[in-house]
Amino acid sequence: MGNKEILEQALTLKPVDRLMIIDGLLRSLDEPDAKIDELWAEEAENRLKAYREGRIEGISLDEVFMTR
């Protein structure tokens, strides 16, 4: 069965079933990487520590979302 036939069959499914297929396909493309998650968590902890120690300044939420 080719891609075109798979798509045609998928389009006959109920919306909730199509959503489950879409979700499964997307998840298969974006599998979590534990090492990357670990590095981001470490970076976040380092930034929070630096902020609390006064080595870096925070930016207000209004400034972050200010449009130019």
Short mmCIF file of the C-alpha atoms (twelve columns), coordinates in Angstrom:
data_MODEL
# 
_entry.id   MODEL 
# 
loop_
_atom_site.group_PDB 
_atom_site.id 
_atom_site.type_symbol 
_atom_site.label_atom_id 
_atom_site.label_alt_id 
_atom_site.label_comp_id 
_atom_site.label_asym_id 
_atom_site.label_seq_id 
_atom_site.Cartn_x 
_atom_site.Cartn_y 
_atom_site.Cartn_z 
_atom_site.pdbx_PDB_model_num 
ATOM 1  C CA . MET A 1  0.000   0.000  0.000  1 
ATOM 2  C CA . GLY A 2  1.411   3.371  -1.008 1 
ATOM 3  C CA . ASN A 3  1.335   6.731  0.727  1 
ATOM 4  C CA . LYS A 4  -1.587  7.951  -1.365 1 
ATOM 5  C CA . GLU A 5  -3.709  4.949  -0.403 1 
ATOM 6  C CA . ILE A 6  -2.807  5.308  3.267  1 
ATOM 7  C CA . LEU A 7  -3.816  8.974  3.185  1 
ATOM 8  C CA . GLU A 8  -7.095  8.194  1.419  1 
ATOM 9  C CA . GLN A 9  -7.960  5.575  4.031  1 
ATOM 10 C CA . ALA A 10 -6.944  7.855  6.893  1 
ATOM 11 C CA . LEU A 11 -9.237  10.586 5.586  1 
ATOM 12 C CA . THR A 12 -12.220 8.257  5.937  1 
ATOM 13 C CA . LEU A 13 -11.647 7.929  9.686  1 
ATOM 14 C CA . LYS A 14 -13.479 9.868  12.369 1 
ATOM 15 C CA . PRO A 15 -11.735 13.123 13.357 1 
ATOM 16 C CA . VAL A 16 -10.685 11.736 16.750 1 
ATOM 17 C CA . ASP A 17 -9.051  8.734  15.072 1 
ATOM 18 C CA . ARG A 18 -7.267  10.964 12.549 1 
ATOM 19 C CA . LEU A 19 -6.012  13.082 15.428 1 
ATOM 20 C CA . MET A 20 -4.588  10.008 17.141 1 
ATOM 21 C CA . ILE A 21 -2.715  9.081  13.961 1 
ATOM 22 C CA . ILE A 22 -1.410  12.627 13.516 1 
ATOM 23 C CA . ASP A 23 -0.282  12.751 17.140 1 
ATOM 24 C CA . GLY A 24 1.498   9.419  16.822 1 
ATOM 25 C CA . LEU A 25 3.280   10.477 13.644 1 
ATOM 26 C CA . LEU A 26 4.376   13.813 15.105 1 
ATOM 27 C CA . ARG A 27 5.640   12.178 18.275 1 
ATOM 28 C CA . SER A 28 7.674   9.725  16.204 1 
ATOM 29 C CA . LEU A 29 9.446   12.670 14.566 1 
ATOM 30 C CA . ASP A 30 10.164  14.539 17.786 1 
ATOM 31 C CA . GLU A 31 11.426  11.935 20.204 1 
ATOM 32 C CA . PRO A 32 12.781  13.429 23.419 1 
ATOM 33 C CA . ASP A 33 16.527  13.489 23.898 1 
ATOM 34 C CA . ALA A 34 17.382  12.994 27.557 1 
ATOM 35 C CA . LYS A 35 20.843  14.548 27.141 1 
ATOM 36 C CA . ILE A 36 19.410  17.752 25.635 1 
ATOM 37 C CA . ASP A 37 16.779  17.935 28.380 1 
ATOM 38 C CA . GLU A 38 19.519  17.504 30.978 1 
ATOM 39 C CA . LEU A 39 21.628  20.268 29.425 1 
ATOM 40 C CA . TRP A 40 18.661  22.688 29.314 1 
ATOM 41 C CA . ALA A 41 17.785  21.926 32.955 1 
ATOM 42 C CA . GLU A 42 21.397  22.597 33.967 1 
ATOM 43 C CA . GLU A 43 21.415  25.862 31.997 1 
ATOM 44 C CA . ALA A 44 18.158  26.968 33.628 1 
ATOM 45 C CA . GLU A 45 19.540  26.208 37.092 1 
ATOM 46 C CA . ASN A 46 22.732  28.141 36.326 1 
ATOM 47 C CA . ARG A 47 20.750  31.158 35.105 1 
ATOM 48 C CA . LEU A 48 18.474  31.114 38.155 1 
ATOM 49 C CA . LYS A 49 21.477  30.902 40.470 1 
ATOM 50 C CA . ALA A 50 23.174  33.802 38.677 1 
ATOM 51 C CA . TYR A 51 19.985  35.877 38.937 1 
ATOM 52 C CA . ARG A 52 19.600  35.161 42.647 1 
ATOM 53 C CA . GLU A 53 23.246  36.081 43.239 1 
ATOM 54 C CA . GLY A 54 22.789  39.365 41.379 1 
ATOM 55 C CA . ARG A 55 25.213  38.444 38.577 1 
ATOM 56 C CA . ILE A 56 22.528  38.927 35.921 1 
ATOM 57 C CA . GLU A 57 19.432  41.108 35.788 1 
ATOM 58 C CA . GLY A 58 15.944  40.020 34.931 1 
ATOM 59 C CA . ILE A 59 13.743  41.494 32.216 1 
ATOM 60 C CA . SER A 60 10.157  42.446 32.979 1 
ATOM 61 C CA . LEU A 61 7.388   40.546 31.244 1 
ATOM 62 C CA . ASP A 62 6.173   43.779 29.639 1 
ATOM 63 C CA . GLU A 63 9.605   44.333 28.132 1 
ATOM 64 C CA . VAL A 64 9.816   40.767 26.865 1 
ATOM 65 C CA . PHE A 65 6.497   41.043 25.025 1 
ATOM 66 C CA . MET A 66 6.874   44.670 23.920 1 
ATOM 67 C CA . THR A 67 6.180   45.003 20.219 1 
ATOM 68 C CA . ARG A 68 8.331   47.234 18.109 1 
# 
